[in-house]
């Protein structure tokens, strides 16, 4: 349910709820207000007044939550994503939190961080949600995660997590276009981008990508009419992992990127190389389902094939590589709306 009372009434409810929780479990962590995207004036004021209330009354506040949402639309028969809207929500929320010296270091959790606002709106009834079945959702998610981290650095706040507000919709057709990570037990490409993210272990390291759109451009215009090719990288004791994406707001974009990944400062000479991909032929149950003829009652063999195709897959066989003077280069092509993850271990 959405809150229909006044902000002051919400503050009163928060105080009562927190008192009850802490009475039952004194060590419980509490926070709020889980408000809608502060990119809008009303929601921004709601978040600000809530923090003012907690500041003035010393109400317990262990973390801060709010939502950030994009806005896709159909343009000339194709879906055009609205990543700038989601990033704008996050930026305004971070700005508000940063204005409170008492709270700016508290953990911030984007309790809903999604390309749009309605999880239960299918692609059949809302054609702009057709992005949810294929690789656009995965590439968008990787791009948004990186931009959120850069925004957190800009505002010097403590971004702790991003929650995808996805559900299960039982008894619905295959690939009906609800906001889900799987359909009838078949993993969708977006789930594999989270599997990739879970492989980013260790400490973040600097990445320079000349083909990545500047943060301010993504905030102002998104990636409309162009592509952004970016990367996140981490280093651990015996590994380096790099997440890469080629993304455009335009679902019908066609420009592929020729990747030349240059690594420097490597600690080992001999490395084991693996590259995973989410594209038309890897980690993509939706493309396999369409090749089957889009069956709504797949037979057992088709079900098994769909389940397998939804798992994270290697784009090429693993191999051994040799670094010279701590340097290594990897080269491959990434179509637009795809994600890759390179893992180097020693």
Secondary structure, DSSP 8 states (H G I E B T S, - for coil): ----S-HHHHHHHHHHHHHHHHHH-TT---EEEEES-TTSHHHHHHHHHHHHHHHHHT---SEEEEEEE---EEETTEEE--HHHHHHHHHHHHHHHHT-TTTTTSEEEEEEEESSS-TT--TTT-GGGGGGGSHHHHHHHHHHHHHHHHHHHHHT-EEEEE-------TT--TT---S-SEETTEE-HHHHHHHHHHT--SEE-----TTS--HHHHHHH-STTS-EEEEEEEEETTEEEEEEEEE-SBTT----EEEEEEE-S-S-SEEEEEEEEESSSSS-HHHHHHHTT--SS--HHHHHHHHHHTS-EESS--EEEE-BTTBEEEEEEE-SSEEEEEEEE-
